[in-house]
């Protein structure tokens, strides 16, 4: 996935779907926010903020702190601004965190929920973020672990025709780019971050909800995520077969009024060096 995708159709779809994407990450979001709130916050930078959920949650709980969310998707930033219109301490701007700079905003917390795996040159991006950060600033972000540790994604991939979706590679921009703990450690170390730590988090990925959670989940997976683009490019026969198999797969994960699947993530934390 390219940065241009987030500036175009992909970003628009995610902006339209912010309620369902936020819902899918509910369990992980609470863990990230708990980490963020473990120390005082003055200025927080939300990297790849999407529709702004983390920024808005911190703005509500820290009314004296300032929150800035950046994302390259104009539609996503528009959604975030709309959601946060009544919060004076949260603002959002269209910007690429890989090259973002500000003389007026020096974050002591840099936070991201699955927004950092798409940097084309991740070491350079994290060097830039370290240089923008306050002395001893905290970096906290989440990213998926391997596909094998994410049955929701593995299951969707297995529904596709052979070759329809190439296997993810470590450090290649995409949802699973940061799955390899050693590679991410080396990247952050090369970028000058210290005190690098990983926490493995398993959480319930909520794909569907409501009166017909199966239909909701099928709609969600056909709209965004690893299978959506591949399905859109299929011929009618393959698409019909994919839809049939998707129905079976989603139905097998129904639990009452939810469709829930296991997901595995890292919560990665690091600290900027102390400046004299």
C-alpha positions in Angstrom: 0.0 0.0 0.0 1.4 3.4 -1.0 1.0 6.7 0.7 -1.0 7.9 -2.3 -3.6 5.3 -1.4 -4.3 7.1 1.9 -4.6 10.4 0.1 -7.2 8.9 -2.3 -9.8 6.2 -2.3 -8.4 4.2 0.7 -8.3 7.3 2.9 -11.9 8.2 1.9 -13.1 4.7 2.7 -11.4 4.7 6.1 -12.9 8.2 6.8 -16.4 6.9 5.9 -15.8 3.8 8.1 -14.3 5.4 11.2 -17.1 4.1 13.4 -16.5 0.5 12.4 -12.7 0.7 12.3 -12.6 2.3 15.8 -14.9 -0.5 17.0 -12.6 -3.2 15.6 -9.7 -1.9 17.7 -11.6 -1.2 20.9 -9.6 -3.6 23.1 -6.3 -2.5 21.8 -7.2 1.2 22.1 -7.8 1.0 25.8 -4.4 -0.6 26.3 -2.7 2.2 24.3 -4.5 4.9 26.1 -3.6 3.4 29.5 0.1 3.4 28.5 -0.2 7.0 27.3 -1.8 8.2 30.6 0.8 6.5 32.8 2.9 9.6 32.8 2.1 13.4 32.6 1.3 14.8 29.2 1.8 18.3 28.0 1.9 18.0 24.2 0.9 14.8 22.4 1.5 14.1 18.7 -0.9 11.4 17.3 0.9 9.9 14.3 -1.3 8.7 11.4 -4.2 9.8 13.5 -6.9 8.7 11.1 -10.3 10.0 12.3 -8.8 11.1 15.6 -9.9 8.6 18.2 -6.7 8.6 20.3 -6.3 12.4 20.1 -9.9 13.0 21.1 -9.8 10.6 24.0 -6.6 12.2 25.4 -8.0 15.7 24.9 -11.0 14.8 27.0 -9.0 13.2 29.8 -6.2 15.9 29.8 -8.0 19.2 29.3 -4.9 21.2 30.1 -2.7 19.3 27.6 -2.5 20.0 23.8 -3.2 17.3 21.2 -2.1 17.4 17.6 -3.2 14.7 15.2 -1.5 14.4 11.8 -2.4 12.2 8.8 -1.8 12.4 5.1 -5.5 11.6 4.3 -7.5 14.8 3.8 -10.8 12.9 4.3 -9.6 11.4 7.6 -8.5 14.8 8.9 -11.8 16.3 7.9 -13.6 13.5 9.9 -11.3 14.1 12.9 -11.9 17.9 12.8 -15.7 17.3 12.7 -15.5 14.9 15.7 -13.4 17.2 17.7 -15.0 20.5 16.9 -16.0 21.1 20.6 -12.5 20.3 22.0 -10.4 23.4 22.2 -7.2 21.4 23.1 -7.3 19.1 20.1 -6.4 20.1 16.6 -5.7 18.2 13.4 -3.7 18.9 10.2 -2.9 17.2 7.0 0.8 16.3 7.2 3.2 13.5 6.7 4.7 12.6 10.1 7.8 11.3 8.3 8.8 14.9 7.5 6.6 16.9 9.9 8.2 19.8 11.8 6.9 22.5 14.0 8.7 25.3 15.9 5.5 25.8 18.0 4.7 22.2 19.1 7.3 20.0 20.8 5.6 16.7 21.9 6.5 14.9 25.1 4.3 12.0 23.9 4.3 10.6 20.4 1.5 8.1 20.0 0.1 6.0 17.2 -2.4 3.2 16.7 -1.3 1.3 13.7 -0.3 4.4 11.9 3.5 4.0 11.5 3.8 0.8 9.4 3.4 2.7 6.1 6.5 4.8 6.2 8.5 4.2 2.9 11.7 4.9 4.8 11.0 4.1 8.4 14.4 4.8 9.9 14.4 8.3 8.4 10.9 8.9 9.6 11.7 7.9 13.2 14.9 10.0 13.1 12.7 13.0 12.1 10.2 12.3 14.9 13.0 12.0 17.5 14.4 15.3 16.4 11.0 16.9 16.8 10.4 15.4 20.2 11.1 16.9 23.6 13.9 15.6 25.8 13.0 12.2 27.1 9.8 12.2 25.2 7.9 8.9 25.1 7.1 7.0 21.9 4.2 4.6 22.1 2.7 2.8 19.1 0.8 -0.3 18.2 1.3 -2.6 15.2 0.2 -6.0 14.1 2.3 -9.1 14.9 2.6 -11.7 12.2 -0.3 -12.8 10.0 -0.2 -16.2 11.7 -0.9 -14.5 15.0 -3.9 -12.7 13.5 -6.5 -15.3 12.6 -8.8 -12.6 11.2 -6.3 -11.7 8.6 -5.0 -15.2 7.9 -8.6 -16.4 7.5 -9.4 -13.6 5.0 -6.2 -14.3 3.0 -7.1 -18.0 2.8 -10.4 -17.1 1.2 -8.7 -15.4 -1.8 -7.5 -17.2 -5.0 -3.9 -18.2 -5.0 -1.7 -15.1 -5.7 -4.5 -12.6 -5.3 -2.8 -11.2 -2.2 1.0 -11.4 -1.9 2.3 -12.4 1.6 3.4 -9.5 3.7 7.1 -8.9 4.2 8.8 -7.3 7.2 9.6 -3.6 6.9 7.8 -3.4 3.5 5.1 -0.7 4.0 1.8 -2.3 4.9 -0.3 -3.6 7.8 2.2 -6.2 8.9 5.4 -4.3 8.1 6.4 -4.2 11.8 5.6 -7.7 12.8 9.3 -8.7 13.2 10.3 -7.6 16.7 14.1 -7.7 16.0 13.7 -5.7 12.8 11.7 -3.0 14.5 14.2 -2.9 17.4 17.0 -2.4 15.0 15.1 0.3 13.2 14.3 2.3 16.3 17.9 1.9 17.6 19.3 3.1 14.3 16.9 6.1 14.6 18.3 7.0 18.0 15.5 5.9 20.3 16.3 4.3 23.6 14.6 2.1 26.2 12.9 0.1 23.5 10.3 -2.4 24.8 7.6 -4.6 23.4 4.4 -5.9 24.9 2.5 -8.6 23.0 -1.3 -7.9 23.2 -4.0 -10.2 22.1 -7.4 -8.5 21.7 -10.8 -9.2 20.3 -11.1 -7.8 16.8 -14.8 -6.8 16.5 -15.7 -7.2 12.8 -19.5 -7.1 13.1 -22.2 -6.0 15.5 -25.9 -5.3 15.8 -29.0 -7.2 14.8 -27.2 -8.9 11.8 -23.6 -8.9 12.8 -22.7 -11.4 10.0 -24.0 -9.0 7.3 -22.2 -6.1 9.1 -18.9 -8.0 9.1 -19.2 -9.0 5.5 -19.8 -5.4 4.5 -16.9 -4.3 6.6 -14.4 -6.8 5.1 -15.6 -6.0 1.6 -15.0 -2.3 2.1 -11.6 -2.1 3.9 -8.8 -4.3 4.9 -6.5 -6.9 3.3 -9.2 -8.6 1.2 -11.2 -5.6 0.0 -8.9 -4.5 -2.8 -8.2 -8.1 -4.0 -11.9 -8.9 -4.1 -12.7 -5.7 -6.1 -10.2 -6.8 -8.8 -11.6 -10.4 -9.1 -13.6 -11.6 -12.1 -17.3 -12.2 -11.4 -16.9 -15.9 -10.9 -14.0 -15.6 -8.4 -15.8 -12.8 -6.6 -19.0 -14.9 -6.2 -16.9 -17.8 -4.7 -15.1 -15.4 -2.4 -18.4 -14.0 -1.2 -19.7 -17.4 -0.4 -16.6 -18.4 1.5 -16.6 -15.1 3.3 -20.1 -15.8 4.5 -19.1 -19.1 5.9 -15.9 -17.7 7.5 -17.7 -14.8 9.2 -20.6 -16.9 10.4 -18.2 -19.2 12.1 -17.1 -16.3 14.3 -20.5 -15.1 15.4 -21.0 -14.7 19.1 -24.5 -13.4 19.8 -24.8 -9.9 18.4 -21.1 -9.7 17.6 -18.6 -11.2 15.1 -15.4 -11.4 17.0 -12.0 -12.7 15.9 -8.6 -13.0 17.6 -6.0 -10.3 16.7 -2.4 -10.0 17.9 -0.5 -6.7 18.2 2.7 -5.3 19.6 2.6 -2.2 21.8 6.0 -0.8 21.3 7.5 1.9 23.6 10.7 3.9 23.4 12.1 7.1 24.7 14.0 10.0 23.1 17.4 10.7 24.6 17.7 13.1 27.4 19.1 16.4 26.2 21.6 18.4 28.3 
